[in-house]
Amino acid sequence: MTTKTERLTTRALERLAKELPEGDEVWDSGEAGYHVRAGKRGLSLRVSYYNLSGKRRVMTLGRYGVANMTADKGRKDAAKVLAIVAQGGDPRAVMEEAKAEEKRQQHQTLAAYLAGPYTAFQNRKKDGAANLRRIEKDFAGWLDKPMGSLTRADVERWQAEQEAADKPRAFGTLKRSYDALCGLLAHAAERKVIPAHPLKGVKLQRPAMTEEEMAEQASQRRYLEAEEVLALFAGLEAYQEAKRAQRRSSRAHGKAHLPDLDGVAYVDHVAPWILTMYYTGFRPGDLFGLRWDHVNLDFRTVRKTIEKTAHHREEPQTFPLSTEAVDVLRAWHQQQGKPTTGLVFPSPRNGKRMSATAMQKPWATVRKLAGLPADLVLYTLRHNFASQLVMAGVDLLTVSKLMAHADIQTTIKFYAHLRPDHSRDAVEAFAKAVPRAPAEEEGDSDKAPAIRVAVTND
């Protein structure tokens, strides 16, 4: 067996892979102990060293061109081995443990992490249970997969399958589920359970919107016309009267123990809840979580942490209340016994926070009684609040604060087009400032209109 020495670069290894006879070795001229050996299946990259007992040992780093083994990687791996030896360690044991740990991390399944550390983490969050359900339900086919093995192809295949289903779900729904999954993977990567987030930078592909979807989106993000506002208030009155009539009937037919609803301002939480949203523009979640501790009826303010942005802005924000909003909350406060703490709109069943969908059925009833369009969603009341302010000339920064937008760009994106157009007034003012020709000043109607010329001094 012959041995020689040269710099083991990529070019050198490519040449040696073709020319070096089987069994021959070539040693690197730069890194002591680093060498290659020709075998039946190609070049073996190896490193030679002496252990603590003084015995010569040889460790195979890998085969050139296999499993991402390159000239550069071989040199770096050899340097790591020699560094471990210099520190008195056993490189073989260290490298094997590193490989075993990488394998353990790679084979940590989605199901195991979901049921263990991630459930404990999500249980501390308001919407944690919903996130856990989304992952478990929407990625059931991935639960036995190692988290680190997930790829872009998996995501693309999953999205295609979801969109091809008999009842395809909206893109927004798919994105919420995918975001929940990515949250889990980011959590695992941050805690070094997996080497890296396997889907970092991988996004769902937004499909082109159909005409129906564009129309639906436009109908949801709109304001109420004057007649719709009147219809809304009439619908609330009709809702209350229907409840009162039902209660009168119940009391007259053997249920006299039930409270009389004719003597109270509100028959239940529905009307004050909807009216508060109408007058404040609050998100539903902030109304569900609104507490009497947040409300100051004397100073006519609400001071609370906005739930949607609480993860990066914990400090509470202060919102002014209109006279109408104060009247609604004051009447509801008195009807509830003037509590100083607790939820403003607790669940009538258990006194706890209502679920995120608790107002959907009551809203559908009010909307039907009001004769409002079936596609008019509850969230439209929030859009109406912002839209009416902008159309009334309120500046966008103020509207952004009242809407509790995290960024004014959100306000600009959705509501700037509603601002009163002052551009026509501006050009009219400019035109009227142009000097008039004598014939025009004298009001000679028999002559053709003179051409007005604006003269500027450069």
N, C-alpha and C positions, 0 to 999 in steps of 0.2 A: 504494500500500500504506500503510495507516494503522498506527501503533504506539501503544500505551498501556501504562501501568504499574499493577500491582496486586499484592497478595500472592497468590502462586500456591499456594493451599491446595487440598485435595481438593475442597471445595465449589466453588471457583472453576474448577478444571479440568473438573469435571462440567458446569458451566454453559457454559464456553467450548467444550467438545467439541460442544455443540449449537448455539451461537450464532455462534461466531467464523467469519467468512467465509474461504474458502480463500485462502491467501497472506498473511493478516494475522498479525501477531505481537503478543504481550503480554509485557512484561518484568516480572520479579519486582521488587518494591519493596524486598526485603531483601537478596538475594544478587546482587551486581553481575555482570552478564554472563549470568545464568540467565534463560531465556525459553522461550516456547512458540510454535510456528508451526503454523497450520492447514493441513492438506494433504488430498489426496483420501482417504487411508486413516485420517485422524484427526489428533490432536495430536502433534506432534513436540516432545520435550523437548530443549532444546539449551543450550549454553553458549558464549559469545563471549569471546575473549581475544586478547592480542597476544603474538606469539612474540618470540624474542630479536632478530629482525631488525626488529621494529617493525611487522610485518604482522599485520593482523587475521585471525584464524582462527575458524571456527565448528565445534564438534564436536557431533554428534547423540548424545545419551545413550540414546535409545530412544523408542518410541511409548507414549503413556499407555495403561495398561490391558493392554499386551502384555508377555509374559515377566516378569511381576511388577513392571513399572515403575509406581510410584506417585508421588504428589506428594512424599512424604517421601524416597523413594529418589532421585528426580531431583534434589532439593535437595542431598542428601549427595554424590551423584556429581559434581555441579557444583562443590561445595566441594573435593572431591579434585582435580579438574582444575585449579582455580585455585591450590591449594596446590602442585601440581607445577610450575606456571608460576612461582610466587613463588620456588621453589628453583632456578630456571634449567633445569628439565627440559622434555622434550617430552611432553606429556600423551598425545598420540595414540600414540606409541611405547610408553609405559609401559602404557597401557590395553590395547593390542593384545597386548603380551607377557603381561599378566596373564590375558587371555582365552585365549591360546594355552596357557599353563601349566595353567589350569583344565581346558582341553580334554584336554591330555596326561594329567593326573591322572585325569580322568573315564574316559579310554579305556585306562587301565592294566588289562589283563585279569587275571582270576583265575589263568589258566594261567601267564602270564609271571611274576607275583609268586610263585606257588607254586614254580615251578621255579628261581627266582633267589634273592632275599633270604630268603624264608621257609624254603627248604630248608636254607640255611646256618645259619639260626637254630635250626631244629628238630634239626639234626644234633648240637647240643651238649646235647640233652636225652635223658633215658633213654627216654622213650616217644615221641620225635620221629618215628621212622620210622612208627609206627602212626598218628599224627596225619596225616602226609602221605598215607598210603594211604587213610585215611578220606575226606579231602577229594577226592582224585583219583577215587576209586571212586564215592562217594555223591553227588558234585556234578559228575559228568562232563558233564552238560548245561549247566552254567554256566561251564565253563572258558574259553570264548571271550567271555564277557560282561565288560564293564568292571566292576571292583569297585564303583565308585561308583554304578552303575546298579541294583544289587540293591535290591529293595523288600519290604515286608511281604507284598504279594500273591504274590511269588515264593516266599517261605517257606511261606505257607499252601497254595499249589498243590503245592509239593514234599512237604509233610507229607501232604496228601490222597492224592497219588499213591503214596507209600510205604505208607500204611495200606490202600490199595485193591489192592495187589499180590497176586498169587496166594499168595505166602508173605510176608505182612506181618511186619515185624520189631517187636520190643517197643519201647515208648516209650523205655525207657532206652537202647537201642541208637541210636535216632534222635537222642536228645538228645546222646549222646557225639559223634556225627558233626557235629551242628549246632554244638555247643560248640567243636569243632575248627575249623570254618569261622569262627566269630565270633572265635576267637583270632587267626586270620590277618588278618581285617579290622581288629581292634584294633591289631595290630602295624603294619599299613600306615598306619592313621590316626595312630598315635603318631609315626611317622617322616615324616609329612606327604606320603606318597606319594599319598594321597587326602585330600580336604578334611576329611572326617569319616567316622566309622563309619556306614555306611548302614543297618545293621540294629540299631543301639543301641536297647535297650528292646523289641525284637521277640522274643517268646518262643514256643516251641512250645506248642500247646494240649494239655494232658494229657487223654487220653480217659478216660471213666468205666471203672473196672475191672469186669471180668466176675467172676462167682462163681468161675470156675476160677482166674483171676488172683489174686483175693483169697486163695483157699485155698493157691495156690502160694507167695505172699508169706509167709503165716503159717507154712507148712512150712519155709521157708528161714530165717526169723529165729526160731528156737526153740532150746530146750536139749535135751540128750539125757536120756532116762529112764534109770534105774539099769540096767535090763536091756539098753538099747542101748549103754551104756558097756561092759558085760561083753561084749556081742557084738562091739563094735569091737576090743577087745583080743584076743578070740578070732580075729577076722578077720585081725589083724596076725600072730598066731602061725601061722595057716593059710597066709597069704601066704609067710611065711618058710620054713615047712616044704615048701611046694610048690616054692619056688626051690631048696631044698637037695636035694629028691628029684630035681628036674630035673638039677641039677649032678652028683649021684651017678651018674645014668644016663649023662650025657655023658662023665664020666671013665671009666666002665666000658666005653664003646663008642668007644674010639680017641681020646679027648680028655683024656688023663691030665695034660696040661700045664695045664689050667684049674685055678685055685685051689680048694682044698677049702673049702666053705662050712660044714661041720659044726663047725669049730673057731672060728668068729667069732660075735660077738654079733649082728651085723646082716648080712644077705645083700646088701644094697645100701642106698641112701639113703632108700628109701621109708618104712620103719618109723621110723627116728629123726626123719625130717622130720615125719611125721604126729604122732608123740608130742611133739615139740617144740612144734608148733602147739597140740596139746591142752593141754599144761601151761603155755603162756605166753599163748595167745590172740593171738599175733602175726598180722598180715596176711600172706598168702602172699608178697607182694612183699618184705616185710621179712625173710622167711626165705630167699627166693632171693638176697637181697643181704647176708645175714648173713655176717660174716667172723670168723675166729678172733681178729682184733685187737679185736673188739667184746666177746668173751666172756672173763670172768674166772672160771674154775672155782673158784679158791681163795676169792674173795670172794663167789661165787655171784651174779654180776650179769651183765647184758648192758647195754652202753652204746653206743648208736648213734643216728644221725639217722633219724627216721622218714620213709620215702620219700614217703608221701602228702602230708605237710605240709612237706617240705623247702624248698619254694619260698618259704615265709614264716616258717619256723622252722628255721634251719640248725643251731643248737646241738644236740648229742647229748643224749638223755635216758637215764636209768639205770633199769633194770628188775630187780627181785629175781628170783632163780630158786628154785623149790622144790627140795627134796632130790631128788624124782623127775626133774625136768628136768635137774638137774646130773648125775645118774646116767646119763641117756640121752646127754647131750653128752660126758661124760667117756669113756664106753665107745666112742662114735663117734670121739672125738679120738684115743684110743689106737689104735683100729683103722686110723685114717688116718695113723699114724706120728707123732702128737703135733706137728702143724704149729703154728707160731707166727703165721702169717699166711695169707692166701688165703681163699677161700670155704669156709664150713662145709659147704655142700651144692653142690659144683660139678657141672656136667654130666658124666655118666659117659662121654660121647662125646668131648668136646673140652676138658673141664676149665674151661670158661668158665661164666658165669652161665646158668642154665637159663631157658627161655622161660616166659612167663606161663601157658602151658597145659600145662607139662611134667608136672604132677601129676594131671591130669584122668584119664588112662587108668589109672595105678596106683591112684588112689582108687576108680575104678569097680570094679577087680578086688577090692580089699580090702572094699569095701562089699558086693559080691556074695558073697564068701566069708563075710562076717559075717552075711549074711541081713538087712541093713539096708534100709530103704525106698529104692527107686530114685530118689526125689526128694530124698534127703538129700545136700545139697551139702557140699563140703569146708569152705566158709566157716562152716558150722554149728558147727564146732569152736571158732571164735572167739566166736560168740554163746553157746555153751555155757559157755565160760570166764567171760564177764561175768555170765551169768544165774545160774550156780551161786554166784558170789561174792555177788551181791545177795541171793539167797534165803538165804544163810548169815548175812546181817545185816551184811555189809561196807558201810560208808558209800559213797554215790555218788561223792564226790570222790575217794576212793581208787581205786574202780573206774575212774573216768574217766582217772586217771593211768596205771593199769596197761594200759588199753586204748589209751592214747596218743590220746585224743580231743582234737581242737583246741578243743572247747568242751564244757563239762559239760552243756549243753542237749541234746547228742546222747545222752549217757548217760541223762539224765532221760527223753527222748522214747522211747527203745527199751527201757529196763530198769527204770524207776522203779516200774512196775506190779507187779514181782516182789518188791518189798520186803515183809518180814513185816508183816502188818497188826496194828498195836498199838492200833488204835482200839477194838476190842472189849474189850481188857483195860482201856482207859481208862474206858469207860462202866461196866464191871463194878465197877471200883474205886470209881467215884463212887456207884453204887447201894449198895454194901456200906457206904459211909460214912454213909448216911442212918440216923438214930436209929430203933430198932425200937420198936413199941408194946409195952406190958407183956404183953399176951396172947401175943405172939410170943416174948418173952424167957422166959416160963414154959413155953413149949412146949405150950400147950393145943391139941391136935390136933382137938378137937371143934368149935372155933370157926373161922369163916371167916377167911382171911388178912386181917389188918388192912391198911388202906391206908397206905402209907408216904408221909410228906410231908417234903419237903426245905424247910427254912426258911432263907432268906437275909436278911441285914441290909443294906439299901441305904443 
